[in-house]
């Protein structure tokens, strides 16, 4: 599944297919800026500008989550996008329990929380396909 580099799997949340504004969860990022010896995850917010192909990036959270002890071959994630926070957890997290960002923070940035949400993904350095991803809805 992974070629020995950071997996760099990205989940996108948007109100339209491949649209903007877009919430992006990156885990773990292909580069590590905070500490090159640790895996790093992000919550980013991208907004399209009026000019074609111009996108503004807002890094909302950037956290080192675990020491790099070898390639990550498989992991589980948990994602909750409901009041009061966007919450993201992964089974390879060691140094923190979760990343989170308040839903009101997205609302204040103009993200239309009240509309339907589309979820997409891409994989930068790995051979992850939709067949490798299992989605389960969990209700309290």
Backbone as a chain_set.jsonl record, in Angstrom:
{"seq": "XXXXXXXXXXXXXXXXXXXXXXXXXXXXXXXXXXXXXXXXXXXXXXXXXXXXXXXXXXXXXXXXXXXXXXXXXXXXXXXXXXXXXXXXXXXXXXXXXXXXXXXXXXXXXXXXXXXXXXXXXXXXXXXXXXXXXXXXXXXX", "coords": {"N": [[0.817, -1.189, 0.0], [1.971, 1.281, 0.736], [4.804, 3.177, -0.249], [7.138, 3.323, 1.356], [7.483, 5.952, 1.961], [6.052, 8.804, 3.655], [2.582, 8.218, 3.959], [0.618, 10.217, 3.21], [-2.288, 10.692, 2.903], [-5.302, 12.228, 1.963], [-8.257, 13.668, 3.064], [-11.107, 15.282, 1.834], [-13.529, 17.738, 2.492], [-16.398, 19.206, 1.311], [-18.964, 21.397, 0.016], [-19.734, 20.848, -2.502], [-19.114, 18.677, -5.312], [-15.717, 18.185, -5.611], [-15.361, 20.866, -5.036], [-14.919, 24.322, -3.86], [-15.356, 26.455, -1.034], [-13.016, 24.329, 0.753], [-12.464, 21.884, 3.195], [-9.647, 20.291, 4.415], [-8.118, 17.326, 5.467], [-5.034, 16.114, 6.287], [-3.041, 13.301, 6.464], [-0.509, 11.013, 7.334], [1.309, 14.017, 6.615], [3.212, 14.446, 3.596], [5.617, 15.774, 3.937], [7.514, 16.847, 6.764], [7.391, 19.546, 8.711], [7.538, 20.548, 11.307], [9.015, 18.7, 12.878], [11.347, 16.663, 11.535], [11.639, 14.018, 12.202], [9.234, 13.032, 12.941], [5.835, 12.042, 12.296], [3.4, 14.104, 10.789], [0.322, 15.821, 10.978], [-2.437, 17.609, 9.47], [-5.05, 20.087, 9.602], [-6.54, 21.811, 7.17], [-7.807, 24.684, 5.377], [-9.154, 25.57, 2.38], [-9.717, 28.118, 0.035], [-11.147, 29.159, -2.951], [-10.027, 31.687, -5.131], [-10.948, 34.633, -7.053], [-9.463, 34.6, -9.402], [-8.622, 32.26, -11.967], [-7.424, 29.015, -11.067], [-6.258, 29.891, -8.697], [-5.802, 29.417, -5.348], [-6.395, 29.956, -1.963], [-4.732, 29.096, 0.985], [-5.397, 28.142, 4.279], [-3.871, 27.246, 7.107], [-5.104, 25.504, 9.677], [-4.594, 23.784, 11.748], [-1.628, 22.163, 12.731], [0.212, 19.479, 13.551], [2.628, 17.463, 15.195], [2.391, 14.019, 15.375], [3.366, 11.436, 15.891], [6.369, 9.469, 16.383], [8.592, 8.72, 13.697], [8.948, 5.51, 12.947], [9.242, 3.712, 11.024], [7.728, 2.626, 7.92], [4.217, 3.329, 7.672], [1.882, 0.928, 7.363], [-0.803, 0.303, 7.517], [-3.757, 1.756, 8.825], [-6.311, 2.98, 11.05], [-8.91, 5.413, 11.015], [-10.858, 7.966, 12.616], [-13.492, 10.119, 12.094], [-15.339, 12.907, 12.858], [-17.78, 15.148, 12.024], [-19.525, 17.183, 13.247], [-21.561, 19.217, 15.419], [-19.857, 20.069, 18.449], [-17.409, 20.289, 17.136], [-15.058, 19.626, 14.442], [-13.576, 16.572, 14.453], [-10.713, 14.591, 14.417], [-9.131, 11.503, 14.497], [-6.529, 9.031, 14.588], [-5.221, 5.693, 14.322], [-2.454, 5.589, 14.392], [-1.635, 7.752, 15.862], [0.346, 8.909, 18.499], [1.516, 10.846, 20.166], [-0.392, 12.741, 20.554], [-3.937, 12.768, 21.172], [-6.006, 13.48, 19.442], [-6.904, 15.579, 16.601], [-8.597, 18.644, 16.351], [-11.127, 21.036, 15.416], [-13.129, 23.896, 15.854], [-16.536, 23.894, 14.802], [-17.845, 26.347, 14.611], [-15.692, 27.968, 13.917], [-15.284, 27.343, 11.213], [-17.718, 28.247, 10.222], [-17.476, 31.008, 10.758], [-15.523, 31.599, 8.905], [-16.947, 31.524, 6.625], [-17.747, 29.104, 5.637], [-20.271, 27.0, 4.451], [-21.896, 25.343, 6.599], [-24.482, 24.4, 6.913], [-25.287, 23.192, 4.553], [-25.433, 20.256, 2.365], [-22.781, 17.843, 2.593], [-19.895, 16.799, 0.816], [-17.583, 14.143, 0.608], [-14.287, 13.503, -0.248], [-11.22, 11.905, -1.401], [-7.628, 11.655, -1.725], [-4.466, 10.177, -2.509], [-1.159, 10.681, -2.019], [1.599, 9.615, -1.854], [1.206, 6.865, -1.928], [-0.387, 3.699, -2.631], [-3.185, 3.829, -2.277], [-6.524, 3.062, -2.721], [-10.038, 3.463, -3.42], [-11.012, 0.994, -2.755], [-9.467, 0.247, -0.594], [-10.484, 1.628, 1.476], [-12.756, 1.666, 4.079], [-15.862, 2.711, 5.026], [-17.693, 3.548, 7.828], [-20.695, 4.364, 9.366], [-21.353, 5.732, 12.478], [-23.595, 5.834, 15.018], [-24.782, 7.422, 17.995]], "CA": [[0.0, 0.0, 0.0], [2.764, 2.494, 0.868], [6.117, 3.0, -0.865], [8.225, 3.66, 2.254], [7.42, 7.374, 2.279], [4.824, 9.104, 4.385], [1.432, 7.905, 3.102], [-0.018, 11.433, 2.727], [-3.673, 10.511, 2.48], [-6.018, 13.487, 2.193], [-9.709, 13.697, 2.979], [-11.649, 16.598, 1.522], [-14.939, 17.965, 2.801], [-16.841, 20.378, 0.569], [-20.409, 21.401, -0.22], [-19.98, 20.41, -3.874], [-18.118, 17.728, -5.786], [-14.429, 18.811, -5.947], [-15.553, 22.312, -4.983], [-14.331, 25.19, -2.85], [-14.281, 26.215, -0.079], [-12.761, 22.921, 1.037], [-11.752, 21.497, 4.41], [-8.747, 19.198, 4.064], [-7.393, 16.635, 6.528], [-3.863, 15.465, 5.69], [-2.488, 12.4, 7.481], [0.415, 12.085, 7.716], [1.741, 14.841, 5.501], [4.413, 13.909, 2.929], [6.757, 16.479, 4.514], [7.341, 17.19, 8.181], [8.025, 20.843, 8.945], [7.763, 20.787, 12.732], [10.088, 17.805, 13.301], [11.517, 15.714, 10.432], [11.632, 12.66, 12.751], [7.881, 12.71, 13.385], [4.719, 12.193, 11.369], [2.696, 15.362, 11.024], [-1.017, 15.882, 10.378], [-2.96, 18.968, 9.32], [-6.391, 20.481, 9.189], [-6.38, 23.002, 6.337], [-9.022, 25.235, 4.778], [-8.805, 26.152, 1.084], [-10.748, 28.957, -0.559], [-10.823, 29.569, -4.321], [-10.074, 33.122, -5.378], [-11.609, 34.995, -8.303], [-8.606, 34.249, -10.529], [-8.579, 30.816, -12.203], [-6.314, 28.233, -10.514], [-5.672, 30.484, -7.5], [-6.452, 28.93, -4.141], [-5.788, 30.458, -0.736], [-4.634, 28.038, 1.986], [-5.352, 28.55, 5.681], [-3.509, 26.108, 7.954], [-5.841, 25.676, 10.923], [-3.894, 23.012, 12.769], [-0.471, 21.427, 12.233], [0.647, 18.826, 14.769], [3.395, 16.22, 15.148], [1.505, 13.055, 16.025], [4.055, 10.199, 16.271], [7.726, 9.304, 15.872], [8.733, 7.883, 12.504], [9.665, 4.295, 13.311], [9.147, 2.839, 9.857], [6.544, 2.985, 7.138], [2.887, 2.973, 8.16], [1.307, 0.039, 6.344], [-2.264, 0.284, 7.629], [-4.22, 2.476, 10.002], [-7.729, 3.314, 11.148], [-9.181, 6.8, 11.381], [-12.195, 8.327, 13.063], [-13.786, 11.487, 11.696], [-16.651, 13.406, 13.256], [-17.981, 16.507, 11.522], [-20.811, 17.629, 13.796], [-21.421, 20.174, 16.501], [-19.312, 21.412, 18.29], [-16.083, 20.303, 16.51], [-14.526, 18.624, 13.526], [-12.631, 15.788, 15.247], [-10.001, 13.61, 13.619], [-8.237, 10.632, 15.251], [-5.975, 7.928, 13.797], [-4.609, 4.67, 15.164], [-1.006, 5.779, 14.517], [-1.351, 8.886, 16.743], [0.958, 8.521, 19.768], [1.848, 11.986, 21.009], [-1.642, 13.438, 20.845], [-5.078, 11.871, 21.02], [-6.834, 13.883, 18.293], [-6.901, 16.938, 16.086], [-9.975, 19.137, 16.306], [-11.316, 22.439, 15.069], [-14.531, 24.204, 16.114], [-17.448, 24.112, 13.677], [-18.069, 27.794, 14.52], [-14.553, 28.552, 13.205], [-15.572, 27.222, 9.785], [-18.849, 29.137, 9.958], [-16.964, 32.382, 10.74], [-14.737, 31.74, 7.672], [-17.879, 31.536, 5.507], [-18.04, 27.756, 5.147], [-21.71, 26.744, 4.64], [-22.108, 24.113, 7.366], [-25.875, 23.973, 6.821], [-25.545, 22.493, 3.293], [-24.945, 18.876, 2.274], [-21.331, 17.759, 2.517], [-19.297, 15.755, -0.008], [-16.28, 13.722, 1.103], [-13.427, 12.906, -1.265], [-9.884, 11.628, -0.896], [-6.557, 11.339, -2.659], [-3.321, 9.582, -1.861], [-0.017, 11.252, -2.721], [2.767, 8.73, -1.932], [0.844, 5.485, -1.654], [-1.302, 3.071, -3.579], [-4.482, 3.705, -1.633], [-7.657, 3.245, -3.628], [-11.314, 3.423, -2.719], [-11.169, -0.371, -2.245], [-8.753, 0.139, 0.669], [-11.156, 2.456, 2.468], [-14.052, 1.195, 4.547], [-16.534, 3.789, 5.745], [-18.765, 3.089, 8.709], [-21.389, 5.425, 10.08], [-21.559, 5.357, 13.868], [-24.587, 6.688, 15.665], [-24.831, 7.191, 19.443]], "C": [[0.864, 1.258, 0.0], [4.192, 2.219, 0.412], [7.285, 3.381, 0.037], [8.302, 5.136, 2.586], [6.208, 7.59, 3.177], [3.641, 8.85, 3.467], [0.786, 9.132, 2.467], [-1.364, 11.147, 2.084], [-4.413, 11.78, 2.847], [-7.513, 13.272, 2.036], [-10.137, 15.122, 2.738], [-13.117, 16.638, 1.902], [-15.327, 19.258, 2.105], [-18.347, 20.284, 0.358], [-20.761, 21.072, -1.667], [-18.864, 19.454, -4.29], [-16.869, 18.471, -6.259], [-14.479, 20.336, -5.878], [-14.759, 23.007, -3.891], [-15.438, 26.05, -2.291], [-14.198, 24.741, 0.301], [-11.992, 22.78, 2.347], [-10.911, 20.278, 4.043], [-8.068, 18.649, 5.309], [-6.256, 15.881, 5.863], [-3.213, 14.605, 6.762], [-1.713, 11.262, 6.869], [0.928, 12.781, 6.463], [3.031, 14.29, 4.91], [5.692, 14.573, 3.426], [6.484, 16.733, 5.987], [8.111, 18.474, 8.439], [8.373, 21.051, 10.405], [8.931, 19.976, 13.267], [10.221, 16.715, 12.241], [11.505, 14.26, 10.9], [10.243, 12.204, 13.186], [6.882, 12.857, 12.241], [3.923, 13.422, 11.781], [1.347, 15.328, 10.32], [-1.52, 17.319, 10.397], [-4.478, 18.967, 9.21], [-6.192, 21.8, 8.449], [-7.739, 23.428, 5.789], [-8.61, 25.97, 3.513], [-9.999, 26.92, 0.518], [-10.286, 29.365, -1.953], [-10.969, 31.08, -4.435], [-10.764, 33.38, -6.72], [-10.793, 34.612, -9.527], [-8.607, 32.731, -10.721], [-7.303, 30.2, -11.622], [-5.648, 28.866, -9.297], [-6.488, 30.052, -6.285], [-5.68, 29.427, -2.933], [-5.861, 29.373, 0.33], [-4.554, 28.65, 3.38], [-5.04, 27.298, 6.499], [-4.141, 26.341, 9.317], [-5.201, 24.913, 12.071], [-2.794, 22.197, 12.11], [0.205, 20.823, 13.456], [1.522, 17.617, 14.454], [2.624, 15.19, 15.962], [2.199, 11.771, 16.479], [5.469, 10.202, 15.706], [7.708, 8.418, 14.641], [9.582, 6.674, 12.87], [9.673, 3.299, 12.163], [7.89, 3.195, 9.106], [5.254, 2.517, 7.798], [2.223, 2.145, 7.063], [-0.216, 0.078, 6.35], [-2.644, 1.059, 8.877], [-5.715, 2.723, 9.91], [-7.84, 4.783, 11.497], [-10.618, 6.921, 11.866], [-12.381, 9.79, 12.722], [-15.2, 11.829, 12.126], [-16.754, 14.855, 12.81], [-19.379, 16.938, 11.949], [-20.528, 18.511, 15.003], [-20.825, 19.509, 17.724], [-18.002, 21.462, 17.489], [-15.967, 19.316, 15.361], [-13.458, 17.899, 14.343], [-12.029, 14.723, 14.346], [-9.031, 12.84, 14.511], [-7.726, 9.55, 14.322], [-5.244, 6.96, 14.72], [-3.097, 4.832, 15.288], [-0.641, 6.991, 15.369], [-0.777, 8.351, 18.052], [1.112, 9.709, 20.707], [0.645, 12.866, 21.331], [-2.773, 12.44, 20.647], [-5.889, 12.191, 19.762], [-6.506, 15.287, 17.839], [-8.361, 17.383, 16.084], [-9.98, 20.618, 15.947], [-12.795, 22.751, 15.247], [-15.341, 24.455, 14.835], [-17.73, 25.61, 13.503], [-16.921, 28.505, 13.809], [-14.737, 28.465, 11.7], [-16.697, 28.171, 9.39], [-18.372, 30.585, 9.848], [-16.108, 32.643, 9.494], [-15.628, 31.716, 6.428], [-18.196, 30.166, 4.947], [-19.493, 27.417, 5.45], [-21.985, 25.379, 5.297], [-23.501, 23.541, 7.142], [-26.199, 23.203, 5.531], [-25.06, 21.047, 3.359], [-23.433, 18.884, 2.086], [-20.903, 16.583, 1.631], [-17.937, 15.424, 0.588], [-15.525, 13.068, -0.037], [-12.081, 12.592, -0.651], [-8.909, 11.509, -2.051], [-5.377, 10.85, -1.838], [-2.089, 9.975, -2.661], [1.112, 10.229, -2.921], [2.436, 7.258, -1.745], [-0.139, 4.98, -2.698], [-2.648, 2.821, -2.913], [-5.559, 3.938, -2.681], [-8.933, 3.192, -2.797], [-11.577, 2.028, -2.151], [-10.466, -0.58, -0.917], [-9.461, 0.871, 1.805], [-12.518, 1.863, 2.792], [-14.667, 2.308, 5.385], [-17.676, 3.197, 6.549], [-19.388, 4.309, 9.359], [-21.663, 4.919, 11.489], [-22.523, 6.356, 14.476], [-24.612, 6.379, 17.148], [-26.074, 6.43, 19.856]], "O": [[0.519, 2.224, -0.68], [4.727, 1.139, 0.664], [8.345, 3.738, -0.477], [9.116, 5.534, 3.419], [5.435, 6.665, 3.425], [3.687, 9.231, 2.298], [0.437, 9.09, 1.287], [-1.553, 11.336, 0.882], [-4.187, 12.35, 3.914], [-7.98, 12.764, 1.017], [-9.614, 16.056, 3.346], [-13.858, 15.685, 1.663], [-14.672, 20.286, 2.28], [-18.934, 19.212, 0.506], [-21.937, 21.02, -2.026], [-17.795, 19.436, -3.681], [-16.934, 19.283, -7.183], [-13.73, 21.017, -6.577], [-14.038, 22.381, -3.114], [-16.39, 26.354, -3.01], [-15.175, 24.0, 0.189], [-10.997, 23.468, 2.576], [-11.413, 19.339, 3.426], [-7.512, 19.402, 6.109], [-6.496, 15.082, 4.957], [-2.87, 15.097, 7.837], [-2.215, 10.6, 5.961], [0.971, 12.19, 5.384], [3.854, 13.729, 5.632], [6.762, 13.969, 3.336], [5.327, 16.823, 6.399], [9.341, 18.488, 8.392], [9.393, 21.665, 10.717], [9.751, 20.494, 14.025], [9.298, 15.92, 12.063], [11.372, 13.355, 10.077], [10.09, 11.115, 13.739], [7.057, 13.679, 11.342], [3.794, 13.733, 12.965], [1.247, 14.857, 9.187], [-1.097, 18.135, 11.216], [-5.096, 17.99, 8.786], [-5.733, 22.783, 9.029], [-8.686, 22.643, 5.744], [-7.801, 26.896, 3.569], [-11.131, 26.437, 0.523], [-9.17, 29.857, -2.124], [-11.91, 31.672, -3.907], [-11.119, 32.44, -7.431], [-11.36, 34.329, -10.583], [-8.593, 31.989, -9.739], [-6.232, 30.803, -11.685], [-4.572, 28.424, -8.896], [-7.693, 30.287, -6.207], [-4.454, 29.33, -2.887], [-6.922, 28.793, 0.557], [-3.756, 29.552, 3.633], [-5.865, 26.387, 6.573], [-3.759, 27.267, 10.033], [-5.258, 25.341, 13.224], [-3.003, 21.607, 11.05], [0.716, 21.552, 14.307], [1.206, 16.835, 13.557], [2.247, 15.451, 17.104], [1.687, 11.079, 17.359], [5.744, 10.842, 14.691], [6.914, 7.482, 14.547], [10.789, 6.795, 13.078], [10.081, 2.152, 12.342], [7.071, 3.976, 9.59], [5.204, 1.447, 8.405], [2.029, 2.633, 5.95], [-0.848, -0.093, 5.307], [-1.927, 1.021, 9.877], [-6.304, 2.68, 8.83], [-6.983, 5.337, 12.184], [-11.471, 6.087, 11.562], [-11.52, 10.615, 13.028], [-16.147, 11.116, 11.794], [-15.922, 15.687, 13.169], [-20.293, 17.044, 11.13], [-19.416, 18.545, 15.531], [-21.271, 18.407, 18.041], [-17.52, 22.552, 17.185], [-16.673, 18.309, 15.309], [-12.54, 18.531, 14.867], [-12.739, 14.041, 13.607], [-8.207, 13.44, 15.201], [-8.41, 9.182, 13.366], [-4.719, 7.351, 15.762], [-2.503, 4.266, 16.205], [0.544, 7.246, 15.586], [-1.349, 7.44, 18.651], [0.866, 9.592, 21.907], [0.678, 13.647, 22.282], [-2.587, 11.392, 20.027], [-6.396, 11.287, 19.098], [-5.916, 16.08, 18.574], [-9.258, 16.576, 15.84], [-9.002, 21.34, 16.139], [-13.641, 21.956, 14.835], [-14.885, 25.135, 13.916], [-17.841, 26.09, 12.375], [-17.137, 29.532, 13.165], [-14.39, 29.401, 10.979], [-16.632, 28.821, 8.347], [-18.805, 31.313, 8.955], [-15.981, 33.792, 9.07], [-15.137, 31.867, 5.31], [-18.838, 30.055, 3.903], [-19.916, 27.535, 6.6], [-22.27, 24.396, 4.614], [-23.682, 22.324, 7.178], [-27.278, 22.619, 5.425], [-24.362, 20.661, 4.297], [-22.874, 19.81, 1.498], [-21.489, 15.503, 1.699], [-17.215, 16.32, 1.026], [-16.051, 12.186, -0.715], [-11.816, 12.965, 0.492], [-9.299, 11.293, -3.198], [-5.3, 11.08, -0.631], [-1.981, 9.646, -3.842], [1.537, 10.005, -4.054], [3.329, 6.472, -1.428], [-0.646, 5.735, -3.527], [-3.183, 1.715, -2.983], [-5.5, 4.907, -3.438], [-8.891, 2.903, -1.601], [-12.296, 1.896, -1.16], [-10.824, -1.494, -0.174], [-9.073, 0.744, 2.967], [-13.325, 1.593, 1.903], [-14.057, 2.786, 6.341], [-18.508, 2.452, 6.033], [-18.679, 5.189, 9.848], [-22.152, 3.804, 11.669], [-22.293, 7.565, 14.45], [-24.482, 5.22, 17.542], [-26.265, 6.155, 21.04]]}, "num_chains": 1, "name": "protein.A"}
